Amino acid sequence: MKLMEYSDGMKVFFCPGCNQHHGFDSRWTFNGDFERPTFSPSLLVTLGHHPEPPDICHSFVRDGRIEYLNDCTHSLAGQTIDLPDVEV
């Protein structure tokens, strides 16, 4: 399974770029497919605290693939990869 859903409706996937889970909720458009998910708009995750600059992960998830945008600060910036299985 590529997405996991919590009882509150939050859906999460594993991000290999950040080595952690990212989530989205009912505000995003979701195709309902947990194996080849597509949701929009893009997901922007910022990690870190002032005064250090934050780590940024910015991506689209389309048809079961993570499309990392070039503003990501991790090594997968600009790449597209298959969503890995999420640990349940």
Secondary structure as GFF3:
##gff-version 3
##sequence-region A 1 88
A	DSSP	beta_strand	4	5	.	.	.	ID=ss1
A	DSSP	beta_strand	11	15	.	.	.	ID=ss2
A	DSSP	beta_strand	20	24	.	.	.	ID=ss3
A	DSSP	beta_strand	29	30	.	.	.	ID=ss4
A	DSSP	beta_strand	39	47	.	.	.	ID=ss5
A	DSSP	beta_strand	55	62	.	.	.	ID=ss6
A	DSSP	beta_strand	65	68	.	.	.	ID=ss7
A	DSSP	beta_strand	80	82	.	.	.	ID=ss8
###
